[in-house]
Structure formats: C-alpha cells, structure tokens
C-alpha cells in the first residue's frame, strides 16, 4: 500500500462559534451536504478506498443516527473517536493512531473544500522521496458581506511567511508572524544553499500533508509536538538545513531503531543502490555551486502552490459563506432536489440550491441562496444571498437578505432580516419587525425572542428580550 | 516440392522480426493494438503532445506537464508504488543516463520481488513474469526504455523463468535478489573498474581530453586517471537543451581536474587543441554503430576531420541486437517545450503551437557510424567497432 488517508474531523470550529454551537463543524451544511463530505469526496475521486477518520463521539453518533446526515461515500470509513475535552492537537491525534499507520500518510482536514489535482502534491512526494509535501493556494478576497461583522474585516489573522526556491516547489522557510519578534530571520546556511528565495505571504494553507511513516514514528517519541501546522511543519522545514540532518539524522535514526535486525541489512543494501543511482544520474536540483543534488540533504519538504481553482478552508464565518456560494460547482447534482415541492409561481435563481423535501410556496423569490433539507418557505417570501439550513420554517411575507439562518429556526411572519445570523432552534417572531444590520442572534432550545430595533449588538443564550 | 518449400518458409518466418510498436505511432492499427494491450493491463494511455515534425511523426512525443500519474489512482494499486516513483523520476529527468536508469530499474524490481506473494495455484516462475509485464508497459509510457534497461529486463525474466517449480517462495525470492545484486555488481560496477583500467593505459601525461555531455562511465575514468596521478586537462562540450555538460563539469572540477567548458558550436575552434576524444554510449548496435546523446556524431565527425582519435567507452550489457544506420528510424522525442528559453523575461517561442508551419524537434539520440570511431573500450577489452557482432554472438552462446 502506498498511502493511507487520515481525515482530521475533531476540530471545534473555534472561529465560528455561532455556527458550531449546536452543530459540530464536520457536519455543518455547505451546499446542503455536510462539510465532511467534501474532503471525503476528494479522496474518493482520486482513488482512495479507505480512510481513517478521527472525530468526536458526538459526530460519530450523528453520522450513524441522523438521517439528514448522509455521507454518500463508497469508501470504507474507519472512525476513531477521541474525547472532546481532551484538547488534542492534530499531531496528538496522529500519535493516537500510530498503530494503525502502516505506510506513508496523507493528512486532510475536514474543512477543506478544493478541486485541486492531488497528484501534483503526491508526485512531489514520490519523485523527490520527500519527507513532507503540502498544498497551498493563493488566497482570494472574500466578497460577500458577513453578518454580524462590524465594518471592514479586521486583520485578526496573522500572516504566514512562506519561502520557496526558484522552481517554486521546494519549501525553504515557513514562519507565522506571531512567532517572529521584529523581522523575518533567515539562517545563513539556507542562503548559502539557496541564494534565491521567493517569500510569499498571501497564501492559504490547505492543511493537506503527505508525511512519511518515519515522521509518525518520530511523533510517537516526541510528545511535545501537538499541532501539525503550528509545530511539526515548521520543525521539519527547519530541520532540512540543520547540520545534524546531513549525517545520521534524528528522524531516520528513530526509524531505523524501530526496524527489526534483518530488515536493517536489506535497507542498508538498498541505500547503496539508491546512492549508486544518484551518483550516476546527471540530474541536479540547483546549479551554481559544487554540491550534489539536494545539497546532500536527506530531509526534503515540498509544496505545491495552486494558482487557479477552488481551495477554501471553512474555519471562519466568511469562508463558510463563500464556500456555500461556490460549492455547487464541485458536484453535478441538480440545483433543485427532485423531492422538493416547489410551486410553479415562484422564482428560483439559477445559482440557488434547494434541498430535499423542501416546500416552497407561491410567489417566493429565491436568489443566490441555499435552502436546506426539509425547510418550509411560505408565500411571498424573498430570500436573497442567504444560507438557510435544515428544518427552518419561514412564514409569509418575510424578507431575508445576506443572512445565515441556522437549523430548525422559525422566522415569524413579516420579518425583515438583513445581514443577520439567526442561531439554531430560535424563533424570530414579530409582526413587521425589522432586524437591523449586523445583528447576531444565538439562541438555543426554542427560546422565544421578541425583537425590537437592534443595532450592532450580539445576543446570547436564553434571553427573552433583546435590548438595545 | 514438399519438404524444401516448407523449410524455406519456416526460416523466413523466424527471420522476420516484428517492428517494435514505439516506432509505428503513425500507423493507427498499431496504436489501437497498443491501446487495447494497455487497457487489458489497466495502464492508462499517455497521449502525444504538440505538432510533430513529419520526418519523426512515427515516434511518440510527450509533454512533461502531463504526467501519467494524473490518470492513475492515488494510492496506486495496479502498479507497485516503487515503479510509480521510478516512472515519475524517469519522466521528470531526475534519473537520467543509461547506467542510472538501469540501476534504478533493478532497485525497483528488487522492491517488487520483496513485496510479491505467489497467489494460490500459481507458479512463481510464470506469475511473477506476468506481473512484471504491466510495470514495464507503464515505464515505457513514462519514458521509452533504453537498450541497457531492455537487456536487464531480459536477464531478470530469464532468471525468473529458470526458477525450478519445487523451490519454496522465500528461497526463490532470495535467489532472485542475489541474482540482481550480482548483475549490478558484475555488469556495472566491476565493468566500470575494468574499463577504467584499460582506458587509463590510453591516457598519457599532457593530454587534452574532450568529453561530450555527461557520461557516468567517462567521468569515472577521468576521476580514476586523475587519482593515478596522470596529468591531463579536460574540455567539456555541452549542448542545449539538456546542458548535461554542466553536471559533468561540476563533478570533474570538484575532484580538482582543470576543465574548459564550451558549447558544441565552438567545437571546430577548440579541436586543434585536443589530443583525444572520449565518448560515452547509450547503446552499441549490432552493425557497429554507436547510439549516444544527440551531437555525438558531430563530435566524432569533426574529430575525424582533425585526425583526433575517438574512443568510445561502453559496457557489454549495453550491446544491443538492433541494426540502424540513421537517426530517424528509431529515436526518442523529448518534450518540445524544453527548447523554449526565457531571456530577460521574454519567451520568444511561447506561442509556437499557434504557428501552423512551425514544429519544434527535441531529439535525444543519434547514431555514429563506425568509420568515425577508432576504438571501443569495453570490459572485455579494447575492440574495434566492427567486432561488436562477435561479442554479441559470444554472449548469446554463454547464455
């Protein structure tokens, strides 16, 4: 077996608590499919037959019991549950399944939506015998207005500095702004070997990594590393140029110690053949100095940077909304589900998606929106640029614009909701009420909320009156 | 009437050899047959790229930007992972050079043999050979096989078929692995040592040696000669688009040999200084022609004009039974986009496909007639070019 796929679906969605309060992040609907469907679909399309899914007990229960959550994949899913409160990082999770890992791994995050050609990433991993190979994409500006956000999007995200060589494939430097005190510090040993480095900042890390098996074994011995993206990847990138890696190296030493005695003999004989091949081959990855290919280094990290195509990580509200806009392009299903009951006198735009078992009544207008499963939309409702999740009831005469209505919410008659986020199981009820812009309602368990004017404030659970 | 006529036809049938498929790309029947064979073996078909110059339209021309792996599943189940890696390394040029490719191939085959288990009711000697067939088709699609690789594959197949049926699987596998190791040791490593020994006799102090491109064997000879304290200097001749001479130059200079570097267009200016020419070979054909990197025949031609001796160094495992007198019949077409070069941010040939009358030709090999070669140094000794068929006949008798 060449590669094993590992899907990390235990994350909390800490940057979009309003959405993930009731629904765990892997099961958030995007284009009426659970978020976890997208990376699973990517793996299936590429040819994987089984995936190890690391997730929480809650998600596992919902997958097996909830009929609305249909994963629809033919691959064999091996679900591994971890405790929700264990606060495990992605590297910790990988350490947890170390026994199941028999060959090199492809780690994917559950919030990745992309149409990337995975073979580009894996080819770098194979051809150069790399230790790490990852996928990144040029970041696109989010154009949609996000409900609940005040004014311009604040640059809360720290920038990532990614240094690549002349070919744009070899990863030389990776650091996050948060880890750098005053400026970017680059070691002389890197500059001596790669005098031309391109440093890019506008890249989105797709959190898709090909890792050698020896890295997983290394993690088992180094329990201090808890996050792949935050700690392991920068460590590997740095280790490419450290002096100790160019003679008996840290990672392969643990690798060899784990092998049985008879196997060590075979591998060392094969190393000789590989060395013979490299000696006789006239290829070099750089020119201008006297060193051999790869500067004699045995640890190599590569990156494939996508120029065009879809690549989103749905970990913020803005990304979630953008993903809903673009998700229909990734699958061929018809926009209007065949089981939805859509009356003839309603206007449904070409870029809207209507989920299964919906009931859309007369004189409604739905433009650039996603309507979830089992949603009821009554007469004379206008829905524009919004995301309506499952089981929502929208009474007559409502006008919903640029908003996110979470599952099982009820929007009362005549409500006018602009750029708001209505939490799941909440009721926005008022005759002719207006919920003014940038309002967020997070409510749970059927509390009723009476709405009067609201301006730029956020309401939290169990309140009955929303005040100014 | 009865018997003589029949005997004649029988001999005729055994003499007529089928043309290999890779030189009949313009014949649609052959292409269809190849496609059917690949489909049966579950290997994807790699499609040709770009406009082919009409004289070479019977050969394949692939693009490096369209690797065969985009049509394969990840992880690869039909083809062994080490073979996929090898195919990628071939098509991207990471493993290049006749010896390197053969060693890499044998290394990959060792992995395949190690991971192989005989299915029930099958014999290892027959099943393993059948398993190797799709791998070889795959590698052929990535990059056409070289003569040395072909000979190595023939050897392995023979060894596998000769495994007795009562042999246990573990024993058979160990036997095969040692055979492969022995083959590499004898035919490549020890052969290189023997050739260096003969060649060093031919290098005298004060020599100016001309080499072309990168040949692992010639580099080996020069490094050994330098270690045996011969005083000489080297002129490295290089040519676009591969520019392999740069790597040869780097390795020689790293050892301390004084070198000069020129492009092939400066050949006639530099030849008056040269005392000997050492050339490597990709294969030695049965009629004495030397198949080597494109440009070698020019070097040999100009050297003959200046009466400079031309010595070709080649191991015996690269001797091939093919007969060829020109470079058109059987060759390899590399990616035409390699000929595009960007200077000061401008790529002149960027839109070459839009110009209907323009074709880019990137040949890889050419053949040098034996009249231009003075000596062939092999591990069996120093022989003239015309003795190649004798060596082949002796080799066949051995086997």
Interface residues (C-beta under 8 A of the other chain):
Chain A: X1 X2 X3 X4 X46 X47 X48 X49 X106 X117 X118 X119 X122 X123 X126 X127 X128 X129 X266 X269 X270 X273 X274 X276 X277 X278 X279 X280 X281 X282 X283 X284 X287 X290
Chain B: X67 X69 X70 X72 X73 X74 X75 X76 X77 X81 X84 X85 X88 X89 X92 X93 X94 X95 X96 X97 X99 X100 X103 X104 X106 X107 X110 X111 X114 X181 X184 X188 X189 X214 X216 X244 X246 X247 X248 X250 X253 X254
